[in-house]
Amino acid sequence: MERFHWVQHRCRQLLQGNLRRGYYSAAERLPSQVYLDGHDRPLERGIAKRRTVYARNRSHLQEYSAISKQYKGNAIRTTKYSLLTFIPMNLFQQFHRAANVYFVFLALLNWVPAVEAFQKEITMIPVLVVLVVIAVKDALEDYRRYLFDKKVNNNKVQVFCR
């Protein structure tokens, strides 16, 4: 039923007597076909008509936003993270690597007094450096994806119809 929302909307417009054409202007006569007296000839009424389309006309912006609120946009998003999810998701992905889990295990094992081989703080430094370097690399890659997505989404396109 949601697919036919625009049909219901148009039927309501017609039943209420609102004969506006939405974002389309009424079909107009070409300037060369309008006579000086302001009247058009009945036999030539269907000849040489044109229609002008105004995309997102300011006067219809509220109507457009009310109707299009239910539909998904077509913006491309290839980024992995948002600002809120970067740290938890990045740590989750890094700890899926066996090497990172192994080095964290060794660092935690060094905090046990019976097994302590080095100073507790020194064993944490290599693990933290590796995690920070990988996080910075992932952040830069994701930011590049964000910039590319923004560029692609703001491109002007040409639509060809048959």
C-alpha positions, 0 to 999 in steps of 0.5 A: 500500500505504501507504494501507491502513496503518491497515487492516493495523494494525487487523488486527494488533490483532484477530489479537493479541487486542487488541480495544481500539477505539483512540481510541474507547471501547466502545459504552456503554449509556445510563444510563437503560437500565442496570438495577439488577441490572447486567444488560441484557435480551437483547432491548434490547441494540442499543437506545439505544447511544452512542459517545464519541470521545476525540481524542488521548487521553493513554493512546494518545498513543504509539500515535497518534504511531507511526501518524501519523508517516507521514502529512502534517499539514494545517498551512498555511504561506504564508511565503516564508522561514525564518530560515536562508534569509532572507538568501540568498533575499531577495538572490536575489529583489532581484537579479532586479530590473534596477534593483538590478543596474544600481546594483550594477554602477555601484558595482563600476565605481567601484572600477576606478581608471580610471573612478572618479568618486566615493569608492568607499565613498560609491557603495555607500551608496545600494545598501545602503540600498535593499537593507536597506529592501527586506529589512526590508519583506520580513521584516515581511511574512513575519512577518505571514504567519507570525502569520496562519498560526499563528492559522489553524492554531490555530483551532478548527473544526467538522466536520459529517458527514452 
